[in-house]
């Protein structure tokens, strides 16, 4: 077998390891899936009553695509926690002293997190449908929306891996959490950028999270409240460009960082 | 798995250097360490905490890159051909390098797959190893719930998935109870009987004495002495004659006689008296001659001995001698130094 084939095999072995962990603690997996739904319910019913969508309409129609995108973006945090926890374990030393593909530990992590996110998205869409949210476009467009969401998650995943490798210790993750929340909320996930002070609104419109949320709203046929800026007008394009750009930066950084762990 | 060139030693380390941290002033973890380990032998690296033992093992197992010098394992350079090295080694690190959330079987199967044994062979190998290390009936229990000794045995089994030619054991028995320690020792001995080359680090002199063919004593990132346990013991003042008398009143007379025994004179002639133990002690040049001479002389003078023994200095004494404040100063001239630091 070639090196690439072995890398795939090893990555799958590492993914299996993660799945075996899931089987060991199903409760934790369920909590991870339920938490975004709880957030959804909180924002839709506790805060949503006070929200008025410009031009009328149901806030839930606006909120759900935003929540999907936000959940994908917050995945950065869980990836980072998982990476720092894993690196602290002795078993990583054994992996590194074995003739396996050195990328397999990271790729295995990414496959596992993508599986978790896809599952999470499925659960959230189900919860959304139960709450009365609908998509109005065709199935193809809906699938396109899911694809864009997972693309954002994939980019966040590699940022999370890189930050996890840099942080090294689980304690450092708190610092990242403090940053993730304002970045998550400085977007159009919950409110339209036009409701923010001018300059903040402009930043929010350029947030990768807003691009994905905006594009997903369009594809689902939910009311896209555009601020009229270039960024909000080209959300579909930016929803692809942003994640690809972030991946182009953080994927090589993460792989390099892992390879240099012994220096 | 065959290695390329058995005429070469299993491990060659020359002038190895490692500095942690970027600032040049930082104390070196390894400061020009040299080491050669032949195939089929057990080599102990003995030293206190912070001597550089773990750093050495991590460099040799490709987990850490060194700053200077050269390190070859199984004829492969650890920096230039890390994958070649990894194919030939097994590692038992200081901390258990197994997945605590998985069962022992799941762990070994995973490692087997990562060694590219294939799913079926990996499963078979896992069963073999579990049976061999007395872990066959652990079932689905997560390793995190194992006892310390069990975890160590599983760790050792994990290091043996590929039946490596060269095995690295970094303080294999630290933190184990006596029973766990005996278990690990037995496992190491049976591996050595099978021809595996072992490099082990330890803080326990007894462990080095029990397991190793050769011992390198390290301190401050350098080897301060190297040899067989016997050679090292001889290097520290050689054998000592101990005589315990029945009657303390005769100590003075006996000490005088001992001082003139040819075997004692040849070793310097200094006799130490420990009055409260009724003990006389002196370095001797020739152990057999010393025993016959002392028995004859004391018998002739009618002095009754409760105990007479010639003993080698313990490795503890050697170690203290070499790494103590005095030892550091003249570590290079240890063989010429006759007076042991600890008696």
HADDOCK unambig.tbl for C-alpha pairs under 7 A between the chains (distance, minus, plus):
assign (segid A and resid 10 and name CA) (segid B and resid 114 and name CA) 5.90 0.50 0.50
assign (segid A and resid 13 and name CA) (segid B and resid 110 and name CA) 6.77 0.50 0.50
assign (segid A and resid 13 and name CA) (segid B and resid 113 and name CA) 6.98 0.50 0.50
assign (segid A and resid 21 and name CA) (segid B and resid 101 and name CA) 6.59 0.50 0.50
assign (segid A and resid 90 and name CA) (segid B and resid 95 and name CA) 6.09 0.50 0.50
assign (segid A and resid 90 and name CA) (segid B and resid 96 and name CA) 5.82 0.50 0.50
assign (segid A and resid 90 and name CA) (segid B and resid 97 and name CA) 4.17 0.50 0.50
assign (segid A and resid 90 and name CA) (segid B and resid 98 and name CA) 6.46 0.50 0.50
assign (segid A and resid 91 and name CA) (segid B and resid 97 and name CA) 3.98 0.50 0.50
assign (segid A and resid 91 and name CA) (segid B and resid 98 and name CA) 4.59 0.50 0.50
assign (segid A and resid 91 and name CA) (segid B and resid 99 and name CA) 5.60 0.50 0.50
assign (segid A and resid 93 and name CA) (segid B and resid 97 and name CA) 6.36 0.50 0.50
assign (segid A and resid 94 and name CA) (segid B and resid 97 and name CA) 5.60 0.50 0.50
assign (segid A and resid 96 and name CA) (segid B and resid 63 and name CA) 6.42 0.50 0.50
assign (segid A and resid 97 and name CA) (segid B and resid 61 and name CA) 5.94 0.50 0.50
assign (segid A and resid 97 and name CA) (segid B and resid 62 and name CA) 6.22 0.50 0.50
assign (segid A and resid 97 and name CA) (segid B and resid 63 and name CA) 6.29 0.50 0.50
assign (segid A and resid 97 and name CA) (segid B and resid 86 and name CA) 5.76 0.50 0.50
assign (segid A and resid 98 and name CA) (segid B and resid 86 and name CA) 5.14 0.50 0.50
assign (segid A and resid 98 and name CA) (segid B and resid 87 and name CA) 6.80 0.50 0.50
assign (segid A and resid 99 and name CA) (segid B and resid 83 and name CA) 5.15 0.50 0.50
assign (segid A and resid 99 and name CA) (segid B and resid 86 and name CA) 5.13 0.50 0.50
assign (segid A and resid 99 and name CA) (segid B and resid 87 and name CA) 5.68 0.50 0.50
assign (segid A and resid 99 and name CA) (segid B and resid 115 and name CA) 6.84 0.50 0.50
assign (segid A and resid 100 and name CA) (segid B and resid 114 and name CA) 5.88 0.50 0.50
assign (segid A and resid 100 and name CA) (segid B and resid 115 and name CA) 6.76 0.50 0.50
assign (segid A and resid 262 and name CA) (segid B and resid 63 and name CA) 5.37 0.50 0.50
assign (segid A and resid 262 and name CA) (segid B and resid 64 and name CA) 4.09 0.50 0.50
assign (segid A and resid 262 and name CA) (segid B and resid 65 and name CA) 5.76 0.50 0.50
assign (segid A and resid 263 and name CA) (segid B and resid 64 and name CA) 5.88 0.50 0.50
assign (segid A and resid 263 and name CA) (segid B and resid 65 and name CA) 5.35 0.50 0.50
